[in-house]
Amino acid sequence: MWKKTQPLSHEDIVAIYDVLLGRRPESESVIENYRRMGSAAAVVRAIGQSGEFAGRRMSSPFHHYHASFDAQEVMRRHAAPRLEPRDGHLTNFLGVVIHSKFLPGILGDRAGQVEDIPIPANWHADIAEWGAALRAVELARDSFTMAELGCGWGCWMNNTGVAARRLGLKPHLIGVEGDPGHIAFAREACASNGFAEDEVTLFHGIAAAAPGTALFPRQKTSGMEWGLEPIFNATEEERRRALAAGSHDELPMIPLDEVIGDRERLDLLHVDIQGGEADLVDSCIDVLSRRVAYMVIGTHSRQIEGRLMDSLLGAGWNLEMERPAIIRLSEGAPLTLVDGVQGWRNTAR
């Protein structure tokens, strides 16, 4: 999902313009407007919907993915016909409604609109992530059970749940999230999209390989920050200072086994945990291989992408979708602007 670990700089916006449009921004005011969006991914996707970018469409970095299936055709199969707008909400191509208050900086002026199919991308995701997530829905059997680690407002819970329900599959949607306001958003979004309480399980905590506690940043207004990173293994002094200052909350670490519960099969595990994805996969590979049929992973660096390939290929998984993280170079090192996507199929499930 969104990459947000520090405020966007003037140089970030200039770099994004250079990558997508091959030029500098037209004015300082344009740069400041984009900086206020708060997320490089949101800026990239906003520019990607511009008329100027449409003329350069096939040069979009979101067309540069590798897949073993036709991702765009999968998306088209799931596009809902004859969608009607809903007050206060954006309606996406699947028929999922998203309240504008969840992301005021991005959706504040889009309430009551219905989106077209997002090829190559929209404010939320690109072909690679949409295609891989919907691929998991199509591979499900009589029911569809998924878990989203770092669920935010429940975006992939709702997107895949609505798609599964339209195919006649009974859904069960599981989310793990550290921000209490985002948990409330996820609960509201699931209800708005017609899911019953017994079809949704939400954990307020941090997805992890083993139980414990972690510090999670506290934000004043939910919906403003979406890339908050937990602190694991904090010293007692770090913990004391953070809790005294009110900058962090101490939350339980929720092991993957607990997330899955007594369910025999998880049809989809969506992982977007701000850089901890390779560590999670390495420490949970046995559980993943026994109980998870498909994974869609947001990758936060090229290094993480390589680690995931080593771990999952070695465990017999098939890589069905890959779009690398979009980077720029900063002082001789790669800086991730937009997270990458990997879609993995478990050959044993």
Disulfide bonds with the S-S distance in Angstrom:
none
